[in-house]
Amino acid sequence: MTSHDVSSPVTTGLPLLPALVIGHVRHVRQGQGAHSFDHRVYQWLIDLDDAQSVPRWAGALRAEDHGVDDSADAHSRDGGVRTRARARAHAEGVRLKAAIVELIAGHGVDLGPRGRVVVLANIRSAGYVFNPLSVFWCLDSDGEVACIVAEVHNTYHQRSTYVLFPDDAGRVSTEKTFYVSPFNDVSGIYVMRFVLSPRRVSVSITLERDGLPPFVATITGDVLPAVPRTVVATKLAMPLMPVRVRGLITVEGVRLLMKGLPMVPRAGLAVESGGLGSDAVARRHRRDVGRGSGKGVQLMTQETVGIRPGLRGRTAQWALEHAVSRVPVVVRYPDGREIGGSSGRRHTHPHAQALPVIEIVRPTELFARLAANPKIGLGEGYMAGEWRAAQGTDLGDALTPFAATLTDLLPRSWWRLRGLVDQRIPEQQRNNRSGSRRNIEAHYDLSNDLFESFLDPSLTYSSAMFDHTRPLADQSLYEAQLRKIDSILDLAAVGAGTRVLEIGCGWGTLAIRAAQRGAHVTAITLSHEQFELAKARIAEAGLSDQVDLRIEDYRDVAGRFDAVVSVEMIEAVGAEYWDTYFATIDALLADGGTAAIQAILMPHERMMATKNSFGWIQKYIFPGGLIPSIESIDGSLASATTLRRTARIDFGPDYAQTLRRWRHAFNAAWPQLVAHVRVGGSGGPLDERFRRAWEYYLAYSEAGFASGYLQVSQLRMRRV
């Protein structure tokens, strides 16, 4: 037996393998024929590279039980009985792993040379096996979960594989496309969660249909080392487990039939599938996945003739194609079919610039994802590689036309239905004192090295301000950032002797710049990473005596200040606390003082429509974040303070340019980031999913400013 230790978004380490997982399976059916049952089970947890470590008397893992053709000539006949048995077990694990690797490669996943596959499944006992569900955790060379393959068998000797890309909590959604039970048709969304830890395994599958969960299945169990004593005791307590599982399913089916639950015939249904959500017209064929090995490793799979998602998936596809028809962007399907481009033409004349092209790589997965969560699914689809900007198309350019016509992309009646699909912001993202600290740390404490890789030397993580009397190409981001800082310091009338409070000081550049004017600065942050680097930079500038740097919540600051300055901090405050934020600024301002903030702004109507809903940015980039409108700021000033807005400077297009430069710098630095940077409290390595998330975040934000949908402004406030 071998031991591996892995940390990943959906694992908290692996146990000693092989192992037994001993626990319970529970099925709950709601609605017509409401019913539940619970039974004890044990399954095997096996590293496919080490399948020979399963005691041969305990059972046998066979690749053919998972759709991989038997290849008897691949089994060694050298050595004694025990040696041959171990050699065959090893070969079975290698062949099954090769089949899984080939399957996920078709979904853009490369595990690398040291990648591993760990399977939770039943193995043959007395020559028989039945696996209602087998779960394959696919680990890349860094030990991170690159994807999960869930393999489903029904009692009609049919199987389906779902290639899944769970979030950090192990959750994932996909359309149901496989006929599993005669009491459930092929419709709805599976909401799944997979958790693997050294001591516990849990898998839950909830079928959602019309907003209700008619069926929930869970597998939970304790993980025990597969030592002979444990294996023997378990097999005696639960003999012939695969036969028992099949029998229990049959008994429960008879009970449901006796309750009068109608059966759904298989006729006309797509009963076989070769990948995630593939409800397709298909035919079985054999495909060699053992290239270069000299042996024909065969995986039973499907050749997709035409993509036909379920009802919700087709609705998502219609919505996307409707939106694309209204913008100057071309969307290309894997079969070469193209849609969109507004007028339907790619070029207006021979020398015109080509329209941006978006390639949908895996349509069924993408539409299932969009159907499950329209607001978050597009970004998650990009992270999973289900769509991309075509070669020669910049991602920001591809997204900008959508942002420019956002409210007109779908019929207005559809927008009124968004409450049916919107998720509310999680309670843990509320910006109370503990929540604010947690939200800030989740983003800004990732790694100083990460931010240094794409920011300019000033380490300023907010919009720059360019001089539009000069070509942009002649201006560095560094000088544009200093221009922005000088502008807001001028707006706040900061000079020699000014007592300045900076709320959200970042890595200290504004505090340094204010101190260089002769001001006395109190600068606060909630990020430990920012605090340590800002402290070093302030000391290096010789300004430690003029800058009081603190880790402190803005609500806890005491004192009186001539100027309060805050650059792009209000976006992290949350609508619930906007009044508190401005009231605190008012209370801290001395008589005759000035407050100046830099804020990202969005249209008030859109802000009101989205302020309570959970979006992709909040889930993956800025937990607890919300962009205000100018109306909401003016409203908070009027209701909670004696301050009023007295000046406004807009420079939204400059933010598009800033974000574009950050994105290009980030992509250029990526090879070095992967090699050297570790992020977060766990110090984990960066992966392709992280890169795609940040590329999408920067391009998505750039599109908002380039289209004019978002604005960035410096606002001055005084008592009037």
Secondary structure, 3 states (H helix, E strand, C coil): CEECCCCECCECCCCEECEEEEEEEEEEECCCCCEEEEEEEEEEEEEHHHHHHCCHHHCECCHHHHCECCCHHHCCCCCCHHHHHHHHHHHHHHHHHHHHHHHHHCCCCCCCCCCEEEEEECCEECCECCCCEEEEEEECCCCCEEEEEEEEECCCCCEEEEEECCCCCCEEEEECCCCCCCCCCCCCEEEEEEEECCCEEEEEEEEEECCEEEEEEEEEEEEEECCHHHHHHHHHHCCCHHHHHHHHHHHHHHHHHHCCCCCCCCCCCCCCECCCCCCEEEEEEEEECCCCCCCCCEEEEEEEEEECCCHHHHHHHHHHHHHHCCCCCEEECCCCCEEECCCCCCCCCCCCCCCCEEEECCHHHHHHHHHHCHHHHHHHHHHCCCEEECCCCCHHHHHHHHHHCHHHCCCHHHHCCHHHCCCECCHHHCCCHHHHHHHHHHHHCCCHHHHHHHCCCCCCCCCCCCCCCCCHHHCCHHHHHHHHHHHHHHHCCCCCCCEEEEECCCCCHHHHHHHHCCCEEEEEECCHHHHHHHHHHHHHCCCCCCEEEEECCHHHCCCCEEEEEEECCHHHCCHHHHHHHHHHHHHHEEEEEEEEEEEEECCHHHHHHHCCECCHHHHHCCCCCCCCCHHHHHHHHHHHCCEEEEEEEECHHHHHHHHHHHHHHHHHHHHHHHHHCEECCCCEECCHHHHHHHHHHHHHHHHHHHCCCCEEEEEEEEEC
